[in-house]
Amino acid sequence: MVVGGAVTHRQKPATAGGITFLNLEDETGMLNVVCTQGVWRRYRHIAHSSNAMLIRGVLEKVGEVISLRADQLRHLDMRVPGTSRDFR
């Protein structure tokens, strides 16, 4: 599955074993994205600098929480400037 949207958060909790979490938002709402260390390293420049992304991955559902486990990140040109709340 491929999804696209504006990046609203980037989080890398010390307790997550190197996993980085992104939140994407589009006109339908928010989506949690899980990036492994390998994906984060492979797409480091896009992961850190893009205000919007196209992300390919596999949907996962644990209880009521739906997330996308990313395997590819691509820059998405967003005509409206935006910033995310990163690593807080």
Secondary structure, 3 states (H helix, E strand, C coil): CEEEEEEEEEECCHHHCCCEEEEEEECCEEEEEEECHHHHHHCHHHHHHCCEEEEEEEEEEECCEEEEEEEEEEECCCCCCCCCEECC
